[in-house]
Amino acid sequence: MTELICELPAALERVLGNQVHDVKPRWGKGTAHRVARLLADHIDELERKDALLGDIYAASLGGRHD
């Protein structure tokens, strides 16, 4: 988590470029919640994909007939 907090400001500047100056202070709370929700959704998606790949891998091992 510490790495995320340390990297986030620079990542925002890299991705947003000059638009970083267009971010209004009043958007802070809502934007923070939106970023947190996007990150949570991304983690959920990665976990689903990881589980699916694990199932596919397990099925392929179980289906082998040497």
C-alpha positions as CSV (number, residue, x, y, z in Angstrom):
1,M,0.0,0.0,0.0
2,T,2.9,2.4,0.8
3,E,4.2,2.0,-2.8
4,L,0.8,2.8,-4.2
5,I,0.6,6.0,-2.1
6,C,4.1,7.0,-3.1
7,E,3.7,6.3,-6.8
8,L,0.2,7.7,-7.2
9,P,1.0,11.5,-7.5
10,A,3.7,10.9,-10.2
11,A,1.4,8.4,-12.1
12,L,-1.4,10.9,-12.1
13,E,0.9,13.6,-13.6
14,R,2.3,11.1,-16.2
15,V,-1.2,10.0,-17.3
16,L,-3.0,13.3,-17.1
17,G,-0.2,15.4,-18.4
18,N,-1.3,19.1,-18.6
19,Q,-4.8,18.0,-17.6
20,V,-3.6,17.5,-14.0
21,H,-4.0,21.3,-13.6
22,D,-7.7,21.0,-14.7
23,V,-8.6,18.9,-11.7
24,K,-10.7,21.0,-9.4
25,P,-10.1,20.9,-5.6
26,R,-13.8,20.3,-5.1
27,W,-13.5,17.1,-7.1
28,G,-11.0,15.6,-4.6
29,K,-13.3,13.5,-2.4
30,G,-15.5,12.1,-5.3
31,T,-12.4,11.5,-7.5
32,A,-10.6,9.7,-4.7
33,H,-13.7,7.4,-4.2
34,R,-13.9,6.8,-7.9
35,V,-10.2,5.8,-8.2
36,A,-10.6,3.5,-5.2
37,R,-13.7,1.9,-6.8
38,L,-11.8,1.4,-10.1
39,L,-8.9,-0.2,-8.3
40,A,-11.2,-2.5,-6.3
41,D,-13.0,-3.5,-9.6
42,H,-9.6,-4.1,-11.2
43,I,-8.5,-6.3,-8.3
44,D,-11.7,-8.3,-8.5
45,E,-11.3,-8.8,-12.2
46,L,-7.7,-10.0,-11.8
47,E,-8.7,-12.4,-9.1
48,R,-11.5,-13.8,-11.3
49,K,-9.0,-14.2,-14.2
50,D,-6.5,-15.8,-11.9
51,A,-9.1,-18.3,-10.6
52,L,-10.2,-19.0,-14.2
53,L,-6.7,-19.6,-15.4
54,G,-6.1,-21.9,-12.3
55,D,-9.2,-23.9,-13.2
56,I,-8.1,-24.2,-16.8
57,Y,-4.6,-25.3,-15.8
58,A,-6.0,-27.8,-13.3
59,A,-8.4,-29.2,-15.9
60,S,-5.6,-29.6,-18.4
61,L,-3.5,-31.5,-15.9
62,G,-6.4,-33.7,-15.0
63,G,-7.3,-34.3,-18.6
64,R,-3.8,-35.6,-19.6
65,H,-3.4,-39.2,-20.4
66,D,0.3,-40.0,-20.7
